[in-house]
Structures are given as structure tokens and as C-alpha cells.
């Protein structure tokens, strides 16, 4: 009798345990299903064009085409009123034509065709407030800027009496140039960390330079190679993330330049687009999200920007790293984002 009672008690305990476990599992499953979906990846962009540069969240873009589709900026900066900038240099930032990220976007390098160049603290630290100008210089018709090793930067000076050249500065030594080299209508600069070379686009060529330092500590840009452009009017120069390609815009086309084979090919989507002021890329797995600004015959800016996503092919390098390539695959639609009264010249992703 006692044995039968123990058996019945154990059976009851077994079913109670199964019920509790199943009940908890049900609520655990329900809770998991009720969890909010993961947030969209960070899709923030910087815009440049007129006096103010700004950071926007593309995940909050409006669909109302009757007004600006961008939400209020997350952050903005303009030179006017910055006490650390001389008044004469403040006036050089009436327009802005380039934004490059330093330290993952905690700092920004900015240029203006009015001659202003600056390094700006975007993310505040206990010692440095946001917006503080950490370095500045004057370069005629400055059109692009790029960080270099050893706390240096290079600026592309476009067509002007004192322009048509690349100018190197040491950020710790103020606004006196360390080195210069001629390049007609210099418009874009990209430092290739892997190859330890500087790529710069001018009116008719894409040049590659070695940054050298002699025994006296004097630096210079030594021309390593010249690649004639397929057509004239070299403008924007940007790396395609995790790729050996550089994106180059001209008056009439958008090209991809393979740094290994030293060959140009038309971008499969944007190849025949004219008046392209910039192209900027963000990789998300096997997808590449592309932003671009296309101006018109009448204006150097635009009141809209284009956006599309396309699949990319992925291969592995000998070093075991992923390398992507933009192929002739159709994009997932091309969206034109109206910007209302905001005029833009360049847009750059925050991050890849």
C-alpha cells in the first residue's frame, strides 16, 4: 500500500513538474515573440553644402515629399561665432564641400571652397566641448581633406591662382604647410592604409603618391603612378568599403577603379550619371547602401539626394579577409529624398 502510494505521489509530481516546465516555456516563448524587433542599424549621414554641416538619422526620414524629408539634425556646426577661429577664417566657411571622419567620427575634418580647413571636435570630452575647432588653416579653393599618418592631413586645392595642388599639414604645427605638390583641379584625396599610399584625383588623372620623410625630417609627396581618367573632370573620390575599388566621379560618369589591376570600369548603376558631386557607401553584410548627390547644369548643389541598396559579391583574400565587388546587379529601387530648402553638395555616412 505504501509502495502504491509512493508510486502515485511520484506520478503526480512528474505531471506537475511537466506542467510547470511547459507553462513556463509557453510564457518564455510568448515573451520572446512579444519582444520588439531589433532596431534598424545606425544609418546616420553628414551633409555639407552651405555654411552649416549637419548629422541626420536616415531611419527617421519622412515620406512627405511636400517638405524636407529629413528629421531635425542630431548635431550641427558652423564656423560663424566660433571664438577659436579668427574672424577672417570664419568668413572662409560660407560654404562647405567636404567632411571626413577622424577617430570613428568623434572628430571631423571639414573644408570649404572659400579657403577654410578645420578639425572639429564632434563628440565632447571632459576637456573639449562639442564643436570646438582644434586646428584650422587656409587653402585656396579647398575641395577635400584626408587624415594621414603621424598626425598629418592633406588638402586638395582646386582651381585658383594659389590652388591646383595638394598641401600637407602637421596638425600639431598649426597652419604652415609641410609639403606641396602640383595637381591641376585637385578635388579628392583618399589615404590607403594597406598600401600606405595617397590617391588623389585631378581634372584628367588619378594619381598615387608615397608620403616620404628624409633624414632631416622633411616630408614630401612622391608621385608613384598616374592613371589617366577615362574622361575629364575628376571630382569625388571615395573608397568602397572592404573592397579594392575606389569610386570616382567625373563630369559625365561614375567609375570604379581597381587598385590591384589599375583599371577603370563604369559603376553598374550610376555609370552614366552626370554632374555627380559625391557617392558614399555603407556596407551591411551582403548589401551595399549607396548615397549620392547629383547636381544640375545650373547649380553646384542639389535639393535632393539619391539612395539605393544593391547586393555585392564577396570573396576571401589570401589574408582571410572579406573583399566585396560591385557587380552589374539591379539595385533594390532608387529613392530620391527631397531636402526642401536644404542644399547639399556632399553627403557622407557615419561609419562604413
Secondary structure, DSSP 8 states (H G I E B T S, - for coil): -HHHHHHHHHHHHHHHHHHHHHHHHHHHHHHHHHS--------EEEEEESSEEEEEEGGG----TTS--S-S-SEEEESTT-TTS-HHHHGGGSS--EEEEEGGGTEEEEE-TTSEEEEEE-S--SSS-TT-EEEEEE-TTEEEEEEETTTEEEEEE-SSTT-SEEEEEEGGGTTS-SEEEE-TT--EEEEETTTTEEEEE-SSEEEEEEEEE-TTS-EEEEEEEEEE-SSS----EEE-TTSSEEEEE-SS-EEEEETTTTEEEE-TTTTT--SEEEEEEEEETTEEEEEEEE--SS-SSBSEEEEEEEE-EEEE-TTS-EEEE--S---S-EEEEE-TT--EEEEEES--
